[in-house]
Amino acid sequence: MPQQTIHDLIEFEHALQSPRLLLFKHSPACPISQAARQHFEAFCRAEPDAVTAFVDVIADRATARGIADRTGVRHESPQAILFENGRAVWHASQHTITTAMLQAAWAPRC
């Protein structure tokens, strides 16, 4: 499934209409974020049916902060947040974003 790039909170609210959404917040100026993005992209290749979205926290700073306000998940970068039925159910940041962690978060729960 193609990844959606989120530029504003209206697009974010639209993306939340999916039953499950994995959001990645990324800073192109940060080497830690670059490494996390490689893990996120590996996850996307391994899980092509996953609904994913991407926010550039520099280009769309207000959106990144607005997502934090809307969800109650403190803004960090890089950051991955899993939403189920519009609610944040899992999140990770910095070096804890790995392909394996993303896959474990995405895996169906019993």
Summary of the structure (lengths in Angstrom):
residues: 110
radius of gyration: 12.4
end to end distance: 24.0
largest distance: 38.6
contacts: 323
relative contact order: 0.23
helix: 41%
strand: 25%
